[in-house]
Amino acid sequence: MDSANASSPGPAEAAPPVVEGLSERDGQILAFERHWWKYAGAKEQAIRDQFQMSATRYYQVLNALIDRPEALAHDPLLVKRLRRLRAARQRARSARRLGIEV
């Protein structure tokens, strides 16, 4: 066995990989979406308290964020779930507009 394979993993190798391209705020937004129900009160108030932005602006940022490949690499299950929910809401809006029962 060569020396490269014989070395034990160090603390840097045990840490999860850092995703390039995501800002600290982007990571915080994804973490918030993963656990938002743990915050007291309404989600909109928690958004204002934690991110100092309106709920409308937060959802604009979130929708742009979940379209980025860096976000998908950071938390694939969460991003795929958020994309599915967004697509379902878009289908429901389109169906209502066209008068179709879904």
PyMOL commands that set and color helices and strands:
alter all, ss='L'
color gray80, all
select helices_A, chain A and resi 3-6+11-14+24-38+43-51+55-66+69-74+76-98
alter helices_A, ss='H'
color red, helices_A
deselect
rebuild
show_as cartoon
